[in-house]
Amino acid sequence: MNLMEGLLTRRSVRKYDTDKKISKETIRKIIKAAQYSPTAHNKQPWEFLVIDDRDFLAELRHIQRWTSFAKDASCVIIVCGDIEKSFNRSKEDESWSFIDVDCAIATQSLMLAAWAEGIGSCYCGAAPMQKVVDALKERLNLPDNIRPFAIVPMGYPAETPKQPEGRYKPEKIHWGCWDNIDTTEATAAE
């Protein structure tokens, strides 16, 4: 699968073949791809927690309610950020951190790498939902400096996700200024 095909065909997968497990070698390959993601000032603050414990996968829906399908996943990968390693600033006139941005980029790369290996995944948020973040930190005994960002159930798809139509919207492309929308090439690009 080439990159463009992967970008255009990857969809959230919520039904998994429970008889097929993802090998540790494949998981390492997928995480390696995620670790090549760009980060602010190349801080690389992400960490990846791989969990395949059936009890945890079944109880995850009590921590993050939109993860009920994770019980059938081969594993979940929780993408976390180390807040002490992220590019950030905390001064009297401004306070910010790139931790969530860096983790979001890594999560997208993780999911695309999985898809390239024939593995389905689904992005499920942790941050910025503080109750979910706190519950994961407590349940997984995470250090204070580690912020869970995303929960990514993974498995071999039990069905082919439907490809939506009409995702490309040329009216959302602005050229030079907000009011300048050029749709002359829209049909050629589709």
Beta strands, then each sheet from edge to edge (+ up, - down):
strand 1: 46-51
strand 2: 75-82
strand 3: 88-91
strand 4: 94-97
strand 5: 120-121
strand 6: 124-125
strand 7: 146-155
sheet 1: 1+ 2- 7+ 5-
sheet 2: 1+ 2- 7+ 6-
sheet 3: 3+ 4-
end
